[in-house]
Amino acid sequence: MASQPLPKSARGRPRDPRTRVAILAAARALLERGGLTAVTIEAIAQKAGVSRPTIYRYWSNAPAVAMAAFLEATGAPDAARKAATPLAALRAQLHAVADAFAAPTGRSVAAMVAAAQSETELAKAFRNEFIARNRDATRVLLEQCIAKKLVSSPAETDLALDLIFGPLFYRLLMGHAPITRSFVDRLLDVVIPARD
């Protein structure tokens, strides 16, 4: 009887969660101080006290690290988890997105993304690390609100999500009006009015 092959072990040392935290903290500090152009692999490595290969074990490039740091700084998942109802969680999720966009880091990220070509690493990281995750989380909360009959069911969920996020991005990129929590509340009241 042939012996079973041994399972392959993971290459290298196991990842230390404290290393990831240090890298993200360094990227966030660089982002806040100098915008996305300040977030380089070299600068992150120096500030976090890690090697460049260590950073590459977690992320493929500097924009991906910056977006991960930006995403964690939004607090959207935590805000939604603490809410008592799906509708309150939906509002909390979008309030956190509005807060992130209204902060200097959010404006810096938006300016860089607006100036970038759509297929650059920066634009892809923003799309995948921030927009897609927040949109997916909002979809789940919206579906819970609809199932519990807390809001009127939109004719098309994807269109409703576009109508929610579109004005946020428009204000972010055009800068003609502030992105506030009250704006988010008015937007939700129009797009998915609460049921009586």
CORTA-V517302 format. One record per pair of residues at least 6 apart in sequence whose ideal C-beta (glycine too) atoms are under 8 Angstrom apart, sorted by the first residue. I is the first residue (numbers start at 1). J is the second residue. Records with the same first field share a line. If there is no record, write none. Layout:
BEGIN
I: J + J
END
This chain:
BEGIN
12: 57
15: 57 + 58
19: 48 + 50 + 54 + 58
20: 58
22: 48 + 49 + 50
23: 44 + 48 + 50 + 54 + 55 + 58 + 65
24: 65 + 68 + 69 + 72
25: 48 + 69
26: 43 + 44 + 47 + 48
27: 39 + 44 + 65 + 66 + 68 + 69
28: 69 + 70 + 72 + 73 + 105
29: 47
30: 38 + 39 + 43 + 44 + 47 + 66
31: 38 + 39 + 66 + 69 + 70 + 105 + 108 + 109
32: 104 + 105
35: 108 + 111 + 112
36: 63 + 66 + 108 + 109 + 112 + 122
37: 112
39: 62 + 63 + 65 + 66 + 69
40: 62
41: 52 + 55 + 56 + 61 + 62 + 65
42: 52
44: 55 + 62 + 65
45: 51 + 52 + 54 + 55
48: 55
55: 65
58: 65
59: 65 + 68
60: 121
61: 121 + 125
63: 120 + 121 + 122 + 124 + 125 + 126
64: 121 + 125 + 129
66: 109 + 125
67: 109 + 125 + 126 + 128 + 129 + 130
68: 129
70: 100 + 105 + 106 + 109 + 129 + 130
71: 129 + 130 + 133
73: 100 + 103 + 105
74: 96 + 97 + 99 + 100 + 130 + 134
75: 96 + 99 + 100
76: 92 + 93 + 96 + 97 + 100 + 134 + 137
77: 93 + 137
78: 96
79: 92 + 93 + 95 + 96
80: 89 + 90 + 92 + 93 + 96 + 137 + 141
81: 89
82: 92
83: 89 + 91 + 92
85: 148 + 150
86: 141 + 144 + 145 + 148 + 150
87: 145 + 150 + 151 + 194
89: 141 + 144
90: 138 + 141 + 142 + 145 + 188
91: 184 + 185 + 188
93: 134 + 137 + 138 + 141
94: 138 + 164 + 168 + 184 + 187 + 188
95: 181 + 184
97: 134 + 168 + 184
98: 168 + 179 + 180 + 181 + 183 + 184
99: 181
100: 106
101: 107 + 110 + 168 + 171 + 172 + 179
102: 178 + 179 + 180
106: 172
107: 172
109: 126 + 130
110: 169 + 172 + 173
112: 122
113: 122 + 123 + 126
114: 173
116: 122 + 123
117: 123
131: 165
134: 165
135: 161 + 165
138: 161 + 164 + 165
139: 157 + 161
142: 151 + 157 + 160 + 161 + 192
143: 157
145: 151 + 192
146: 153
149: 195
150: 194 + 195
151: 192 + 193 + 194 + 195
152: 192 + 193 + 194 + 195
154: 160 + 191 + 192
160: 191 + 192
163: 191
164: 187 + 188 + 191 + 192
167: 183 + 187
168: 179 + 184 + 187
171: 177 + 178 + 179 + 183
172: 179
177: 183
END
